[in-house]
Amino acid sequence: MAPSLSVVFPMRNEEAYVERAVTAALEGAAAASDDVEIVVVDDASTDRTPELLEALAARDSRVRVLHHPRRRGLGGTLRTGYAAATKQLVLYSDADLPFDFQQVPRAVRLLAYQEADVLAAYRFDRTSEGALRTFYTLAYSALVRVVFGLRLRDVNFSFKLFRRSLLPRIELRSEGSFIDAEFLVRARNAGARIVQMGVDYFPRSRGASTLASPAVIGGLLLEMARLAPGLVGGRLSGGRSGAQ
């Protein structure tokens, strides 16, 4: 029997993507499991995102919406979503649908086949997001590899599937975009087995991304420096990783 599945979406001002994202997640999750929920955390949006989410939740009991009264950033929003997830497996993605949700059944099967705790997907081709953004992504992944000894190809890609039973073993502290790396390092340090899976990448087609802005990058590096001492002292030889 397939394990139950929670899909967690952090959202802020995503009115152009709300319905498309939730619909795609429901279809992809339902193809992988008979017991699914979509947990959306609205990070104090100022557009129509909250009302659109509430309308979706009213139509489908599998959709749960949580609202932050003040903005907390990606890390704080994901931590809220992870704490609210109730199913055996948890999948994190962004609202702009950077991958085809029909890949979710494949990811669930691979996690089970490899007897892994975490699946971290990577993009086959990142060049469609532009030369500067591609450079930032590659440079950041290399920096994380050097500082934390984390040998993964695409640290910040928003396709991570993991067993919810892993969460009590790690304490996430990031409030910003460092949350992806922190989660993977803490999972590795806790002895989790991490596998990788390549997928086609679809860049944002609506709205504007702020992930490559100087403010976000600066905040990420500052948070990395603040949390690094507690992470590099972990079990750097723990866990295993593989690519598919």
Buried (B, 14 or more C-beta within 10 A) or exposed (E): EBBBBBBBBBBBBBBBBBEBBBBBBBEBBBBBBEBBBBBBBBBBBEBBBBEBBBBBBEEEEBBBBBBBEEEBBBBBBBBBBBEBBEBBBBBBBBBBBBBEBEBBBBBBEBBEEBEBBBBBBBBEEBEEBEEEBBEBBEEBBEBBBEBBBBBBBBBBBBBBBBBBEBBEEBEBBBBBBBBBBBBBBBBBBBBBBBBBBBBEBBBBEEBEEEBBEEEBBEBBBEBBEEBBEBBEEBEBEBBBBEEB
